Amino acid sequence: MSLSCRQQRQLRLIGAGLCRSDPRVGAMFSIFGRLYPDQGMPDWEQVAAQGRLPRTAAWIVAVLTTVAVSISVLLGTAVAMVTARRRARVER
């Protein structure tokens, strides 16, 4: 499993905090690492890929922008039509 530098740093900080809170935890981590050096993580323990979040957020922003532009065009058209009608009435 490959982790980003940020995720690796967070794991190191969590591990260091655990070792400080209970000195036996460090020994248990090292024993576990020696017992299962090449063991892969079970599927149920793996974190879901977070690559979809930026795509989803970008899609939502694009949709909201499109809706906002459409609403502003419709409102602008409606205001222009009302203004044109009022001008036509005044000129009569």
C-alpha positions as CSV (number, residue, x, y, z in Angstrom):
1,M,0.0,0.0,0.0
2,S,1.4,3.3,-1.0
3,L,0.7,6.4,1.1
4,S,1.3,10.1,0.3
5,C,4.0,11.9,2.3
6,R,1.3,13.7,4.3
7,Q,-0.4,10.4,5.3
8,Q,3.0,8.8,6.2
9,R,3.8,11.8,8.4
10,Q,0.4,11.5,10.1
11,L,0.9,7.8,10.8
12,R,4.4,8.6,12.2
13,L,2.9,11.2,14.5
14,I,0.2,8.9,15.7
15,G,2.7,6.1,16.3
16,A,5.0,8.5,18.2
17,G,2.0,9.7,20.3
18,L,1.0,6.2,21.1
19,C,4.5,5.2,22.1
20,R,4.8,8.2,24.4
21,S,1.4,7.4,26.1
22,D,2.3,3.8,26.7
23,P,5.9,2.6,26.4
24,R,4.8,-1.0,25.8
25,V,3.0,0.0,22.6
26,G,6.4,0.6,20.9
27,A,7.5,-2.9,21.8
28,M,4.3,-4.4,20.5
29,F,4.6,-2.5,17.2
30,S,8.1,-3.8,16.7
31,I,7.1,-7.4,17.5
32,F,4.1,-7.2,15.1
33,G,6.3,-5.8,12.4
34,R,8.8,-8.7,12.8
35,L,6.0,-11.3,12.9
36,Y,4.2,-10.1,9.8
37,P,6.7,-8.2,7.6
38,D,5.1,-8.9,4.2
39,Q,1.5,-9.3,5.3
40,G,-1.0,-7.2,3.2
41,M,-3.8,-5.3,4.9
42,P,-7.2,-7.0,4.9
43,D,-9.7,-5.3,2.6
44,W,-12.0,-4.3,5.4
45,E,-9.1,-2.3,7.0
46,Q,-8.1,-0.4,3.9
47,V,-9.1,3.2,3.6
48,A,-11.2,4.0,0.5
49,A,-9.4,5.9,-2.2
50,Q,-9.8,9.7,-1.9
51,G,-9.1,10.5,-5.5
52,R,-12.8,10.7,-6.3
53,L,-13.5,13.6,-3.8
54,P,-11.7,16.3,-5.9
55,R,-13.5,15.1,-9.1
56,T,-16.8,15.1,-7.3
57,A,-16.2,18.5,-5.8
58,A,-15.2,19.9,-9.2
59,W,-18.3,18.4,-10.8
60,I,-20.5,20.0,-8.2
61,V,-18.8,23.4,-8.6
62,A,-19.3,23.1,-12.4
63,V,-23.0,22.3,-12.1
64,L,-23.6,25.1,-9.6
65,T,-21.8,27.5,-11.8
66,T,-23.9,26.5,-14.8
67,V,-27.1,26.8,-12.8
68,A,-26.0,30.3,-11.5
69,V,-25.2,31.5,-15.0
70,S,-28.5,30.1,-16.4
71,I,-30.5,31.8,-13.6
72,S,-28.6,35.1,-14.2
73,V,-29.3,35.0,-17.9
74,L,-33.0,34.2,-17.4
75,L,-33.3,37.0,-14.9
76,G,-31.5,39.5,-17.1
77,T,-33.7,38.5,-20.0
78,A,-36.8,39.0,-17.9
79,V,-35.7,42.4,-16.6
80,A,-34.9,43.5,-20.2
81,M,-38.4,42.4,-21.4
82,V,-40.1,44.2,-18.5
83,T,-38.1,47.3,-19.1
84,A,-38.8,47.3,-22.8
85,R,-42.6,46.9,-22.2
86,R,-42.5,49.9,-19.7
87,R,-40.6,52.0,-22.2
88,A,-43.1,51.1,-25.0
89,R,-46.0,52.1,-22.7
90,V,-44.4,55.4,-21.7
91,E,-43.7,56.3,-25.4
92,R,-47.4,55.9,-26.4
